[in-house]
Amino acid sequence: MIDLIGKIFIILGIGFDFFGVLGLVRLPDVYNRLQAATKCVTFGSAGILFGVFLMHGFTNLGFKVLLGIAFIFLTSPVAAHAISRAAHRSDISLTEKTVVDHYQDDKELKEE
């Protein structure tokens, strides 16, 4: 039964990865694409790794997979924020459909 649940998590993770890649191709600008890529990595890869953990249990591989999940959850949002901030500071334009730009009001970016 636990193997079936692990396989379900793996399939769900592959589904998140597929839709994240689809978002990379279809979305209009770098900021929207970055959001799709971040969700893809966080939920897709972590789902696959959690499925592997469920299938293998508390073995050496299982502990390594748990460390990988923790690493993904800690680094993926930070990296996405750093990349989006660098893109905004480099004056990469938003799509014309963008409604609000909160970085435009940031005083730190105006000083330069």
Biopython code that builds the backbone (N, CA, C, O; Angstrom):
import numpy as np
from Bio.PDB.StructureBuilder import StructureBuilder

atoms = [
    (1, "MET", "N", (0.812, -1.191, 0.000)),
    (1, "MET", "CA", (0.000, 0.000, 0.000)),
    (1, "MET", "C", (0.864, 1.267, 0.000)),
    (1, "MET", "O", (0.538, 2.242, -0.678)),
    (2, "ILE", "N", (1.957, 1.250, 0.756)),
    (2, "ILE", "CA", (2.823, 2.421, 0.819)),
    (2, "ILE", "C", (3.532, 2.650, -0.518)),
    (2, "ILE", "O", (3.825, 3.789, -0.880)),
    (3, "ASP", "N", (3.807, 1.559, -1.253)),
    (3, "ASP", "CA", (4.389, 1.717, -2.582)),
    (3, "ASP", "C", (3.419, 2.414, -3.530)),
    (3, "ASP", "O", (3.837, 3.227, -4.354)),
    (4, "LEU", "N", (2.148, 2.108, -3.421)),
    (4, "LEU", "CA", (1.136, 2.750, -4.262)),
    (4, "LEU", "C", (1.049, 4.243, -3.952)),
    (4, "LEU", "O", (0.951, 5.061, -4.867)),
    (5, "ILE", "N", (1.084, 4.601, -2.679)),
    (5, "ILE", "CA", (1.050, 6.014, -2.296)),
    (5, "ILE", "C", (2.316, 6.726, -2.800)),
    (5, "ILE", "O", (2.248, 7.861, -3.270)),
    (6, "GLY", "N", (3.460, 6.056, -2.700)),
    (6, "GLY", "CA", (4.699, 6.624, -3.224)),
    (6, "GLY", "C", (4.632, 6.853, -4.720)),
    (6, "GLY", "O", (5.089, 7.885, -5.211)),
    (7, "LYS", "N", (4.066, 5.899, -5.451)),
    (7, "LYS", "CA", (3.927, 6.063, -6.901)),
    (7, "LYS", "C", (2.963, 7.190, -7.246)),
    (7, "LYS", "O", (3.160, 7.887, -8.242)),
    (8, "ILE", "N", (1.921, 7.378, -6.434)),
    (8, "ILE", "CA", (0.991, 8.483, -6.660)),
    (8, "ILE", "C", (1.703, 9.825, -6.478)),
    (8, "ILE", "O", (1.501, 10.751, -7.264)),
    (9, "PHE", "N", (2.533, 9.926, -5.441)),
    (9, "PHE", "CA", (3.303, 11.161, -5.243)),
    (9, "PHE", "C", (4.273, 11.398, -6.395)),
    (9, "PHE", "O", (4.468, 12.539, -6.813)),
    (10, "ILE", "N", (4.873, 10.351, -6.905)),
    (10, "ILE", "CA", (5.788, 10.497, -8.038)),
    (10, "ILE", "C", (5.031, 10.969, -9.274)),
    (10, "ILE", "O", (5.512, 11.842, -9.997)),
    (11, "ILE", "N", (3.862, 10.407, -9.520)),
    (11, "ILE", "CA", (3.067, 10.823, -10.676)),
    (11, "ILE", "C", (2.604, 12.271, -10.523)),
    (11, "ILE", "O", (2.634, 13.037, -11.487)),
    (12, "LEU", "N", (2.178, 12.647, -9.323)),
    (12, "LEU", "CA", (1.796, 14.044, -9.093)),
    (12, "LEU", "C", (2.981, 14.991, -9.283)),
    (12, "LEU", "O", (2.824, 16.080, -9.836)),
    (13, "GLY", "N", (4.159, 14.581, -8.830)),
    (13, "GLY", "CA", (5.354, 15.393, -9.036)),
    (13, "GLY", "C", (5.698, 15.550, -10.502)),
    (13, "GLY", "O", (6.090, 16.634, -10.935)),
    (14, "ILE", "N", (5.558, 14.491, -11.267)),
    (14, "ILE", "CA", (5.803, 14.570, -12.703)),
    (14, "ILE", "C", (4.780, 15.494, -13.356)),
    (14, "ILE", "O", (5.110, 16.246, -14.273)),
    (15, "GLY", "N", (3.532, 15.435, -12.878)),
    (15, "GLY", "CA", (2.504, 16.336, -13.400)),
    (15, "GLY", "C", (2.834, 17.795, -13.127)),
    (15, "GLY", "O", (2.688, 18.634, -14.015)),
    (16, "PHE", "N", (3.282, 18.117, -11.897)),
    (16, "PHE", "CA", (3.694, 19.487, -11.588)),
    (16, "PHE", "C", (4.868, 19.908, -12.461)),
    (16, "PHE", "O", (4.899, 21.036, -12.953)),
    (17, "ASP", "N", (5.825, 19.022, -12.657)),
    (17, "ASP", "CA", (6.959, 19.355, -13.522)),
    (17, "ASP", "C", (6.505, 19.616, -14.951)),
    (17, "ASP", "O", (7.004, 20.535, -15.600)),
    (18, "PHE", "N", (5.565, 18.819, -15.447)),
    (18, "PHE", "CA", (5.068, 19.009, -16.812)),
    (18, "PHE", "C", (4.394, 20.372, -16.957)),
    (18, "PHE", "O", (4.663, 21.101, -17.912)),
    (19, "PHE", "N", (3.521, 20.717, -16.011)),
    (19, "PHE", "CA", (2.836, 21.999, -16.109)),
    (19, "PHE", "C", (3.781, 23.172, -15.880)),
    (19, "PHE", "O", (3.558, 24.254, -16.423)),
    (20, "GLY", "N", (4.819, 22.982, -15.097)),
    (20, "GLY", "CA", (5.822, 24.027, -14.934)),
    (20, "GLY", "C", (6.595, 24.278, -16.213)),
    (20, "GLY", "O", (6.870, 25.426, -16.560)),
    (21, "VAL", "N", (6.946, 23.219, -16.914)),
    (21, "VAL", "CA", (7.640, 23.367, -18.203)),
    (21, "VAL", "C", (6.710, 24.008, -19.225)),
    (21, "VAL", "O", (7.143, 24.829, -20.034)),
    (22, "LEU", "N", (5.450, 23.639, -19.190)),
    (22, "LEU", "CA", (4.471, 24.263, -20.069)),
    (22, "LEU", "C", (4.365, 25.759, -19.777)),
    (22, "LEU", "O", (4.234, 26.563, -20.699)),
    (23, "GLY", "N", (4.422, 26.130, -18.505)),
    (23, "GLY", "CA", (4.410, 27.534, -18.138)),
    (23, "GLY", "C", (5.650, 28.271, -18.616)),
    (23, "GLY", "O", (5.566, 29.441, -18.990)),
    (24, "LEU", "N", (6.794, 27.607, -18.610)),
    (24, "LEU", "CA", (8.010, 28.238, -19.124)),
    (24, "LEU", "C", (7.897, 28.569, -20.598)),
    (24, "LEU", "O", (8.441, 29.574, -21.056)),
    (25, "VAL", "N", (7.203, 27.744, -21.329)),
    (25, "VAL", "CA", (7.061, 27.953, -22.771)),
    (25, "VAL", "C", (5.967, 28.983, -23.070)),
    (25, "VAL", "O", (6.120, 29.793, -23.985)),
    (26, "ARG", "N", (4.877, 28.961, -22.320)),
    (26, "ARG", "CA", (3.690, 29.732, -22.679)),
    (26, "ARG", "C", (3.586, 31.115, -22.047)),
    (26, "ARG", "O", (2.936, 31.989, -22.620)),
    (27, "LEU", "N", (4.193, 31.347, -20.901)),
    (27, "LEU", "CA", (3.996, 32.613, -20.196)),
    (27, "LEU", "C", (4.787, 33.747, -20.851)),
    (27, "LEU", "O", (5.814, 33.498, -21.481)),
    (28, "PRO", "N", (4.312, 34.999, -20.706)),
    (28, "PRO", "CA", (4.824, 36.082, -21.549)),
    (28, "PRO", "C", (6.160, 36.706, -21.150)),
    (28, "PRO", "O", (6.917, 37.111, -22.033)),
    (29, "ASP", "N", (6.478, 36.800, -19.867)),
    (29, "ASP", "CA", (7.720, 37.490, -19.511)),
    (29, "ASP", "C", (8.515, 36.693, -18.491)),
    (29, "ASP", "O", (8.075, 35.644, -18.020)),
    (30, "VAL", "N", (9.684, 37.202, -18.158)),
    (30, "VAL", "CA", (10.615, 36.463, -17.307)),
    (30, "VAL", "C", (10.060, 36.273, -15.901)),
    (30, "VAL", "O", (10.360, 35.269, -15.255)),
    (31, "TYR", "N", (9.271, 37.203, -15.422)),
    (31, "TYR", "CA", (8.762, 37.113, -14.061)),
    (31, "TYR", "C", (7.697, 36.022, -13.940)),
    (31, "TYR", "O", (7.695, 35.257, -12.976)),
    (32, "ASN", "N", (6.816, 35.956, -14.897)),
    (32, "ASN", "CA", (5.809, 34.890, -14.894)),
    (32, "ASN", "C", (6.458, 33.528, -15.119)),
    (32, "ASN", "O", (6.061, 32.539, -14.503)),
    (33, "ARG", "N", (7.435, 33.476, -15.984)),
    (33, "ARG", "CA", (8.143, 32.212, -16.232)),
    (33, "ARG", "C", (8.900, 31.764, -14.996)),
    (33, "ARG", "O", (8.971, 30.570, -14.704)),
    (34, "LEU", "N", (9.461, 32.710, -14.277)),
    (34, "LEU", "CA", (10.181, 32.368, -13.050)),
    (34, "LEU", "C", (9.234, 31.807, -11.999)),
    (34, "LEU", "O", (9.591, 30.890, -11.259)),
    (35, "GLN", "N", (8.038, 32.353, -11.935)),
    (35, "GLN", "CA", (7.051, 31.841, -10.990)),
    (35, "GLN", "C", (6.671, 30.409, -11.347)),
    (35, "GLN", "O", (6.546, 29.558, -10.466)),
    (36, "ALA", "N", (6.489, 30.144, -12.635)),
    (36, "ALA", "CA", (6.155, 28.778, -13.061)),
    (36, "ALA", "C", (7.304, 27.822, -12.767)),
    (36, "ALA", "O", (7.079, 26.695, -12.327)),
    (37, "ALA", "N", (8.522, 28.265, -13.007)),
    (37, "ALA", "CA", (9.678, 27.401, -12.758)),
    (37, "ALA", "C", (9.852, 27.119, -11.269)),
    (37, "ALA", "O", (10.226, 26.008, -10.891)),
    (38, "THR", "N", (9.587, 28.108, -10.421)),
    (38, "THR", "CA", (9.724, 27.911, -8.989)),
    (38, "THR", "C", (8.692, 26.919, -8.464)),
    (38, "THR", "O", (9.020, 26.042, -7.665)),
    (39, "LYS", "N", (7.454, 27.057, -8.909)),
    (39, "LYS", "CA", (6.421, 26.091, -8.500)),
    (39, "LYS", "C", (6.769, 24.699, -9.006)),
    (39, "LYS", "O", (6.574, 23.706, -8.304)),
    (40, "CYS", "N", (7.279, 24.635, -10.215)),
    (40, "CYS", "CA", (7.649, 23.351, -10.814)),
    (40, "CYS", "C", (8.712, 22.662, -9.975)),
    (40, "CYS", "O", (8.581, 21.480, -9.657)),
    (41, "VAL", "N", (9.741, 23.374, -9.620)),
    (41, "VAL", "CA", (10.827, 22.765, -8.852)),
    (41, "VAL", "C", (10.367, 22.408, -7.442)),
    (41, "VAL", "O", (10.650, 21.320, -6.941)),
    (42, "THR", "N", (9.659, 23.335, -6.812)),
    (42, "THR", "CA", (9.280, 23.116, -5.422)),
    (42, "THR", "C", (8.315, 21.956, -5.281)),
    (42, "THR", "O", (8.575, 21.021, -4.524)),
    (43, "PHE", "N", (7.220, 22.002, -5.990)),
    (43, "PHE", "CA", (6.204, 20.967, -5.811)),
    (43, "PHE", "C", (6.480, 19.719, -6.642)),
    (43, "PHE", "O", (6.231, 18.606, -6.179)),
    (44, "GLY", "N", (6.984, 19.883, -7.845)),
    (44, "GLY", "CA", (7.239, 18.725, -8.692)),
    (44, "GLY", "C", (8.383, 17.862, -8.193)),
    (44, "GLY", "O", (8.221, 16.663, -7.966)),
    (45, "SER", "N", (9.523, 18.477, -8.028)),
    (45, "SER", "CA", (10.693, 17.708, -7.602)),
    (45, "SER", "C", (10.554, 17.209, -6.175)),
    (45, "SER", "O", (10.964, 16.091, -5.862)),
    (46, "ALA", "N", (9.975, 18.037, -5.304)),
    (46, "ALA", "CA", (9.770, 17.585, -3.933)),
    (46, "ALA", "C", (8.745, 16.457, -3.876)),
    (46, "ALA", "O", (8.875, 15.555, -3.048)),
    (47, "GLY", "N", (7.742, 16.488, -4.727)),
    (47, "GLY", "CA", (6.773, 15.400, -4.783)),
    (47, "GLY", "C", (7.389, 14.096, -5.247)),
    (47, "GLY", "O", (7.100, 13.029, -4.705)),
    (48, "ILE", "N", (8.238, 14.193, -6.250)),
    (48, "ILE", "CA", (8.942, 12.999, -6.728)),
    (48, "ILE", "C", (9.847, 12.441, -5.627)),
    (48, "ILE", "O", (9.865, 11.236, -5.376)),
    (49, "LEU", "N", (10.581, 13.318, -4.986)),
    (49, "LEU", "CA", (11.482, 12.863, -3.923)),
    (49, "LEU", "C", (10.710, 12.284, -2.737)),
    (49, "LEU", "O", (11.153, 11.310, -2.129)),
    (50, "PHE", "N", (9.557, 12.876, -2.402)),
    (50, "PHE", "CA", (8.768, 12.332, -1.302)),
    (50, "PHE", "C", (8.217, 10.956, -1.665)),
    (50, "PHE", "O", (8.137, 10.071, -0.813)),
    (51, "GLY", "N", (7.841, 10.776, -2.922)),
    (51, "GLY", "CA", (7.401, 9.457, -3.364)),
    (51, "GLY", "C", (8.508, 8.423, -3.250)),
    (51, "GLY", "O", (8.265, 7.285, -2.849)),
    (52, "VAL", "N", (9.716, 8.818, -3.601)),
    (52, "VAL", "CA", (10.861, 7.913, -3.458)),
    (52, "VAL", "C", (11.099, 7.594, -1.985)),
    (52, "VAL", "O", (11.403, 6.456, -1.627)),
    (53, "PHE", "N", (10.957, 8.621, -1.129)),
    (53, "PHE", "CA", (11.113, 8.377, 0.303)),
    (53, "PHE", "C", (10.073, 7.374, 0.805)),
    (53, "PHE", "O", (10.406, 6.471, 1.573)),
    (54, "LEU", "N", (8.832, 7.524, 0.383)),
    (54, "LEU", "CA", (7.798, 6.592, 0.829)),
    (54, "LEU", "C", (8.082, 5.169, 0.358)),
    (54, "LEU", "O", (7.773, 4.208, 1.063)),
    (55, "MET", "N", (8.655, 5.034, -0.803)),
    (55, "MET", "CA", (8.930, 3.698, -1.332)),
    (55, "MET", "C", (10.125, 3.041, -0.656)),
    (55, "MET", "O", (10.165, 1.818, -0.525)),
    (56, "HIS", "N", (11.110, 3.849, -0.219)),
    (56, "HIS", "CA", (12.332, 3.283, 0.348)),
    (56, "HIS", "C", (12.388, 3.359, 1.864)),
    (56, "HIS", "O", (13.161, 2.631, 2.487)),
    (57, "GLY", "N", (11.590, 4.219, 2.466)),
    (57, "GLY", "CA", (11.547, 4.292, 3.923)),
    (57, "GLY", "C", (12.766, 4.959, 4.526)),
    (57, "GLY", "O", (13.469, 5.722, 3.863)),
    (58, "PHE", "N", (13.008, 4.662, 5.796)),
    (58, "PHE", "CA", (14.101, 5.273, 6.539)),
    (58, "PHE", "C", (15.407, 4.505, 6.333)),
    (58, "PHE", "O", (15.958, 3.929, 7.271)),
    (59, "THR", "N", (15.885, 4.509, 5.104)),
    (59, "THR", "CA", (17.180, 3.923, 4.773)),
    (59, "THR", "C", (18.147, 5.065, 4.498)),
    (59, "THR", "O", (17.801, 6.235, 4.664)),
    (60, "ASN", "N", (19.352, 4.724, 4.080)),
    (60, "ASN", "CA", (20.305, 5.770, 3.704)),
    (60, "ASN", "C", (19.754, 6.630, 2.573)),
    (60, "ASN", "O", (19.876, 7.855, 2.597)),
    (61, "LEU", "N", (19.151, 5.984, 1.591)),
    (61, "LEU", "CA", (18.547, 6.723, 0.477)),
    (61, "LEU", "C", (17.401, 7.601, 0.972)),
    (61, "LEU", "O", (17.254, 8.738, 0.523)),
    (62, "GLY", "N", (16.598, 7.090, 1.883)),
    (62, "GLY", "CA", (15.474, 7.859, 2.412)),
    (62, "GLY", "C", (15.910, 9.130, 3.117)),
    (62, "GLY", "O", (15.296, 10.182, 2.937)),
    (63, "PHE", "N", (16.966, 9.043, 3.921)),
    (63, "PHE", "CA", (17.459, 10.230, 4.608)),
    (63, "PHE", "C", (18.039, 11.241, 3.624)),
    (63, "PHE", "O", (17.868, 12.448, 3.798)),
    (64, "LYS", "N", (18.720, 10.756, 2.599)),
    (64, "LYS", "CA", (19.257, 11.664, 1.575)),
    (64, "LYS", "C", (18.132, 12.361, 0.824)),
    (64, "LYS", "O", (18.245, 13.540, 0.489)),
    (65, "VAL", "N", (17.051, 11.642, 0.560)),
    (65, "VAL", "CA", (15.906, 12.233, -0.117)),
    (65, "VAL", "C", (15.259, 13.301, 0.763)),
    (65, "VAL", "O", (14.878, 14.358, 0.262)),
    (66, "LEU", "N", (15.129, 13.046, 2.060)),
    (66, "LEU", "CA", (14.571, 14.048, 2.965)),
    (66, "LEU", "C", (15.444, 15.303, 3.022)),
    (66, "LEU", "O", (14.928, 16.419, 3.076)),
    (67, "LEU", "N", (16.756, 15.118, 3.010)),
    (67, "LEU", "CA", (17.657, 16.271, 2.957)),
    (67, "LEU", "C", (17.482, 17.044, 1.653)),
    (67, "LEU", "O", (17.519, 18.275, 1.646)),
    (68, "GLY", "N", (17.294, 16.332, 0.568)),
    (68, "GLY", "CA", (17.051, 16.982, -0.721)),
    (68, "GLY", "C", (15.765, 17.794, -0.715)),
    (68, "GLY", "O", (15.724, 18.901, -1.253)),
    (69, "ILE", "N", (14.717, 17.249, -0.110)),
    (69, "ILE", "CA", (13.446, 17.974, -0.014)),
    (69, "ILE", "C", (13.620, 19.241, 0.825)),
    (69, "ILE", "O", (13.142, 20.309, 0.443)),
    (70, "ALA", "N", (14.295, 19.127, 1.952)),
    (70, "ALA", "CA", (14.530, 20.295, 2.798)),
    (70, "ALA", "C", (15.350, 21.349, 2.060)),
    (70, "ALA", "O", (15.069, 22.542, 2.165)),
    (71, "PHE", "N", (16.357, 20.914, 1.318)),
    (71, "PHE", "CA", (17.187, 21.836, 0.545)),
    (71, "PHE", "C", (16.355, 22.557, -0.512)),
    (71, "PHE", "O", (16.504, 23.766, -0.695)),
    (72, "ILE", "N", (15.488, 21.834, -1.203)),
    (72, "ILE", "CA", (14.644, 22.445, -2.225)),
    (72, "ILE", "C", (13.709, 23.477, -1.602)),
    (72, "ILE", "O", (13.574, 24.584, -2.124)),
    (73, "PHE", "N", (13.059, 23.122, -0.484)),
    (73, "PHE", "CA", (12.126, 24.049, 0.144)),
    (73, "PHE", "C", (12.818, 25.284, 0.692)),
    (73, "PHE", "O", (12.199, 26.346, 0.764)),
    (74, "LEU", "N", (14.076, 25.181, 1.078)),
    (74, "LEU", "CA", (14.782, 26.343, 1.617)),
    (74, "LEU", "C", (15.398, 27.222, 0.535)),
    (74, "LEU", "O", (15.436, 28.444, 0.686)),
    (75, "THR", "N", (15.871, 26.635, -0.534)),
    (75, "THR", "CA", (16.623, 27.419, -1.513)),
    (75, "THR", "C", (15.807, 27.900, -2.703)),
    (75, "THR", "O", (16.142, 28.931, -3.287)),
    (76, "SER", "N", (14.771, 27.208, -3.076)),
    (76, "SER", "CA", (14.020, 27.583, -4.271)),
    (76, "SER", "C", (13.350, 28.959, -4.158)),
    (76, "SER", "O", (13.478, 29.750, -5.092)),
    (77, "PRO", "N", (12.653, 29.285, -3.081)),
    (77, "PRO", "CA", (12.063, 30.627, -2.994)),
    (77, "PRO", "C", (13.112, 31.738, -2.914)),
    (77, "PRO", "O", (12.919, 32.814, -3.480)),
    (78, "VAL", "N", (14.203, 31.485, -2.225)),
    (78, "VAL", "CA", (15.257, 32.498, -2.103)),
    (78, "VAL", "C", (15.904, 32.759, -3.456)),
    (78, "VAL", "O", (16.148, 33.911, -3.817)),
    (79, "ALA", "N", (16.180, 31.705, -4.200)),
    (79, "ALA", "CA", (16.779, 31.865, -5.522)),
    (79, "ALA", "C", (15.828, 32.577, -6.475)),
    (79, "ALA", "O", (16.260, 33.424, -7.257)),
    (80, "ALA", "N", (14.550, 32.250, -6.424)),
    (80, "ALA", "CA", (13.577, 32.908, -7.302)),
    (80, "ALA", "C", (13.482, 34.395, -6.988)),
    (80, "ALA", "O", (13.393, 35.220, -7.897)),
    (81, "HIS", "N", (13.501, 34.736, -5.708)),
    (81, "HIS", "CA", (13.447, 36.152, -5.330)),
    (81, "HIS", "C", (14.699, 36.883, -5.809)),
    (81, "HIS", "O", (14.608, 37.993, -6.334)),
    (82, "ALA", "N", (15.853, 36.272, -5.633)),
    (82, "ALA", "CA", (17.099, 36.919, -6.059)),
    (82, "ALA", "C", (17.132, 37.117, -7.577)),
    (82, "ALA", "O", (17.565, 38.163, -8.059)),
    (83, "ILE", "N", (16.679, 36.122, -8.320)),
    (83, "ILE", "CA", (16.676, 36.235, -9.779)),
    (83, "ILE", "C", (15.689, 37.303, -10.235)),
    (83, "ILE", "O", (16.002, 38.096, -11.123)),
    (84, "SER", "N", (14.496, 37.330, -9.632)),
    (84, "SER", "CA", (13.514, 38.332, -10.052)),
    (84, "SER", "C", (13.960, 39.744, -9.678)),
    (84, "SER", "O", (13.724, 40.692, -10.427)),
    (85, "ARG", "N", (14.590, 39.877, -8.542)),
    (85, "ARG", "CA", (15.095, 41.200, -8.143)),
    (85, "ARG", "C", (16.219, 41.658, -9.072)),
    (85, "ARG", "O", (16.280, 42.828, -9.452)),
    (86, "ALA", "N", (17.099, 40.741, -9.432)),
    (86, "ALA", "CA", (18.167, 41.094, -10.364)),
    (86, "ALA", "C", (17.609, 41.445, -11.743)),
    (86, "ALA", "O", (18.115, 42.348, -12.410)),
    (87, "ALA", "N", (16.581, 40.740, -12.163)),
    (87, "ALA", "CA", (15.962, 41.055, -13.454)),
    (87, "ALA", "C", (15.318, 42.432, -13.417)),
    (87, "ALA", "O", (15.408, 43.186, -14.386)),
    (88, "HIS", "N", (14.674, 42.764, -12.317)),
    (88, "HIS", "CA", (14.045, 44.076, -12.217)),
    (88, "HIS", "C", (15.088, 45.180, -12.153)),
    (88, "HIS", "O", (14.910, 46.243, -12.748)),
    (89, "ARG", "N", (16.168, 44.932, -11.438)),
    (89, "ARG", "CA", (17.242, 45.941, -11.360)),
    (89, "ARG", "C", (17.952, 46.121, -12.688)),
    (89, "ARG", "O", (18.543, 47.169, -12.944)),
    (90, "SER", "N", (17.895, 45.100, -13.534)),
    (90, "SER", "CA", (18.502, 45.195, -14.866)),
    (90, "SER", "C", (17.541, 45.792, -15.890)),
    (90, "SER", "O", (17.827, 45.806, -17.087)),
    (91, "ASP", "N", (16.409, 46.282, -15.415)),
    (91, "ASP", "CA", (15.383, 46.913, -16.252)),
    (91, "ASP", "C", (14.822, 45.988, -17.320)),
    (91, "ASP", "O", (14.552, 46.416, -18.443)),
    (92, "ILE", "N", (14.652, 44.734, -16.972)),
    (92, "ILE", "CA", (13.948, 43.826, -17.870)),
    (92, "ILE", "C", (12.463, 44.144, -17.729)),
    (92, "ILE", "O", (11.907, 44.105, -16.632)),
    (93, "SER", "N", (11.843, 44.454, -18.837)),
    (93, "SER", "CA", (10.480, 44.982, -18.778)),
    (93, "SER", "C", (9.462, 43.902, -18.442)),
    (93, "SER", "O", (9.641, 42.720, -18.736)),
    (94, "LEU", "N", (8.384, 44.363, -17.812)),
    (94, "LEU", "CA", (7.250, 43.503, -17.532)),
    (94, "LEU", "C", (6.381, 43.423, -18.787)),
    (94, "LEU", "O", (6.522, 44.233, -19.703)),
    (95, "THR", "N", (5.504, 42.461, -18.817)),
    (95, "THR", "CA", (4.576, 42.377, -19.931)),
    (95, "THR", "C", (3.596, 43.549, -19.856)),
    (95, "THR", "O", (3.374, 44.103, -18.779)),
    (96, "GLU", "N", (3.020, 43.920, -20.977)),
    (96, "GLU", "CA", (2.096, 45.056, -20.968)),
    (96, "GLU", "C", (0.790, 44.751, -20.227)),
    (96, "GLU", "O", (0.022, 45.667, -19.934)),
    (97, "LYS", "N", (0.534, 43.489, -19.925)),
    (97, "LYS", "CA", (-0.664, 43.107, -19.176)),
    (97, "LYS", "C", (-0.461, 43.206, -17.660)),
    (97, "LYS", "O", (-1.393, 42.938, -16.902)),
    (98, "THR", "N", (0.719, 43.578, -17.212)),
    (98, "THR", "CA", (0.998, 43.677, -15.778)),
    (98, "THR", "C", (0.186, 44.810, -15.163)),
    (98, "THR", "O", (0.149, 45.916, -15.703)),
    (99, "VAL", "N", (-0.456, 44.538, -14.048)),
    (99, "VAL", "CA", (-1.339, 45.515, -13.417)),
    (99, "VAL", "C", (-0.584, 46.397, -12.430)),
    (99, "VAL", "O", (-0.775, 47.613, -12.416)),
    (100, "VAL", "N", (0.276, 45.796, -11.600)),
    (100, "VAL", "CA", (0.964, 46.561, -10.568)),
    (100, "VAL", "C", (2.419, 46.111, -10.496)),
    (100, "VAL", "O", (2.747, 44.950, -10.739)),
    (101, "ASP", "N", (3.285, 47.074, -10.151)),
    (101, "ASP", "CA", (4.711, 46.788, -10.011)),
    (101, "ASP", "C", (5.168, 47.382, -8.685)),
    (101, "ASP", "O", (5.458, 48.576, -8.609)),
    (102, "HIS", "N", (5.235, 46.563, -7.643)),
    (102, "HIS", "CA", (5.607, 47.062, -6.318)),
    (102, "HIS", "C", (7.093, 47.408, -6.229)),
    (102, "HIS", "O", (7.479, 48.227, -5.395)),
    (103, "TYR", "N", (7.918, 46.813, -7.053)),
    (103, "TYR", "CA", (9.338, 47.169, -7.026)),
    (103, "TYR", "C", (9.569, 48.591, -7.527)),
    (103, "TYR", "O", (10.580, 49.206, -7.188)),
    (104, "GLN", "N", (8.661, 49.112, -8.319)),
    (104, "GLN", "CA", (8.798, 50.475, -8.827)),
    (104, "GLN", "C", (8.778, 51.487, -7.680)),
    (104, "GLN", "O", (9.425, 52.530, -7.763)),
    (105, "ASP", "N", (8.043, 51.185, -6.618)),
    (105, "ASP", "CA", (7.937, 52.085, -5.472)),
    (105, "ASP", "C", (9.035, 51.876, -4.437)),
    (105, "ASP", "O", (9.079, 52.591, -3.436)),
    (106, "ASP", "N", (9.918, 50.915, -4.657)),
    (106, "ASP", "CA", (10.954, 50.593, -3.683)),
    (106, "ASP", "C", (12.014, 51.684, -3.690)),
    (106, "ASP", "O", (12.566, 52.011, -4.741)),
    (107, "LYS", "N", (12.301, 52.252, -2.517)),
    (107, "LYS", "CA", (13.265, 53.346, -2.435)),
    (107, "LYS", "C", (14.679, 52.904, -2.718)),
    (107, "LYS", "O", (15.483, 53.683, -3.231)),
    (108, "GLU", "N", (14.999, 51.657, -2.392)),
    (108, "GLU", "CA", (16.353, 51.172, -2.621)),
    (108, "GLU", "C", (16.704, 51.163, -4.105)),
    (108, "GLU", "O", (17.836, 51.465, -4.483)),
    (109, "LEU", "N", (15.741, 50.818, -4.933)),
    (109, "LEU", "CA", (16.007, 50.769, -6.360)),
    (109, "LEU", "C", (16.075, 52.159, -6.976)),
    (109, "LEU", "O", (16.718, 52.332, -8.012)),
    (110, "LYS", "N", (15.432, 53.158, -6.372)),
    (110, "LYS", "CA", (15.454, 54.519, -6.907)),
    (110, "LYS", "C", (16.776, 55.236, -6.623)),
    (110, "LYS", "O", (17.136, 56.170, -7.340)),
    (111, "GLU", "N", (17.504, 54.807, -5.582)),
    (111, "GLU", "CA", (18.739, 55.487, -5.215)),
    (111, "GLU", "C", (19.847, 55.345, -6.227)),
    (111, "GLU", "O", (20.760, 56.169, -6.280)),
    (112, "GLU", "N", (19.772, 54.299, -7.032)),
    (112, "GLU", "CA", (20.888, 54.050, -7.946)),
    (112, "GLU", "C", (20.763, 54.815, -9.192)),
    (112, "GLU", "O", (21.623, 54.717, -10.067)),
]
sb = StructureBuilder()
sb.init_structure("model")
sb.init_model(0)
sb.init_chain("A")
sb.init_seg("    ")
for serial, (resi, resn, name, xyz) in enumerate(atoms, 1):
    if name == "N":
        sb.init_residue(resn, " ", resi, " ")
    sb.init_atom(name, np.array(xyz, "f"), 0.0, 1.0, " ", f" {name:<3s}", serial, name[0])
structure = sb.get_structure()
